[in-house]
Each structure stands twice: as C-alpha cells, then as structure tokens.
Amino acid sequence: MCKPIINIEDDSFQAILNCAVRYSLGRQTYMPDLVVQYIKPLIPYLDNRTLYVFKRDVEEAIADDHTGDPEIDKPTWVDFLDHINSELSKR
C-alpha cells in the first residue's frame, strides 16, 4: 500500500491548517504549541490567503485576550504572529 502524499500547496491542506489554528486559539493545553510548531516551518510555502487568515485570527485573539494562558499560550501566539508577519514582509 502506498503512503498518501500531502501537498502543502493544496488549498484543502491549508484550510485544515487554518482550522487547526482556530481550534487551538484560546486553549490552555499542549495544542497551541503543537499546532504552531507544526506550522512554523511550513510558513514560507503557504499562500498569502492562508497567512492573512492566520494573521487576522491571531490578531483578533490577542486583541480579545483569547489566547489561553497569558504566561504560556500568549507568547506562543505572539511568536507565531511574528513569523507570519516576517514572511509576509518578504513577499
């Protein structure tokens, strides 16, 4: 049996990443760090639409104080947002 191949440029895959971020925002578990650490290396390969959705969702969560634990989760999201903004500024 062949292993499935994941195409990170596929719209559906990128939509699933958006779902993972949205699910993780506000959680006080291991999930925010897991999701962010999975996505950060992919950021240079994701399309602008996906990055702008990440950016909007994270900025709204920060503004609404909906990032989870302020000492643990919020720094994770701020760092993620910095990576997104850095990539967008290169494009």
N, C-alpha and C positions, 0 to 999 in steps of 0.2 A: 504494500500500500504506500502511495506517495504521500509525503507530508504536504499540507496546504502551504501555499506561498502567500505571505502577506505583502501587499504593495502599499507602502506608506503614502504614496501619492494618490491612492484611491479615495474618492470622496466619501464613501461609506466608512472606511477606516478612520478618516479624520473626523467624521461625525461621531464615531464611537469615542474618540479621544475627547471631544467636547462633552459628551455625556459623562465620561469618567471625571472630568474636572468639575462639572456641575454637581455630580453626586457627592464629590469629596469636599466641596466648599462647605464650611461650617461644621464639618465632622471633627470630633475630638478623639480620633482613633489613629491607627497606623496608616489609614487610607490616603490622607492628603500627601504624606511623604512618599508613599509607594507610587501614587499617580504622577506626582511631579518628577520624581527620579526616573520614571519610565519615559516621560515625555521630553524632558530637557534635551537629551541627545538627539531627538528627532526634530527639534525646532527648526534647524536650517533647511530641512527637507519638506516642511509643511507649507501649504499655500497661505497667501495673505489673509484670505477669508477666515481660515481656521485660527490663525494667530490673532486676528482682530476680535473674534468671538472670545478666545481665551482672555484677551486684554480687557474687553468690556466686562465679562463676567467677574474677573478677579478684582478689577477696579470697583465695581458695584459692591462686591462683598466686603472689600476693605472700607469703603465709604459707609456701608450699613453696619459695620462692626460684626460681620457674619463670616468670620474666617476661622472659627474654632477657638482653641485656647490662645490667648494673646501672647503667651510666652513660648509656645511650641509651634502652633499651626500658622499663626500670622506671619512669623518670619519666613516660613516655607513659601507662603503665597507671595510675599513681597519679593523674595529672591526669584521666584518663577516669573513674576511680572517684569523684573529687571532683565531677565534673559529674553523674554518676549520683546520688550522694548529695544533691547540691544540688536536683536535680529532685524526687527522692522526698520531700525535706523540705517542698517547696512543696505537695505534694498532700494 
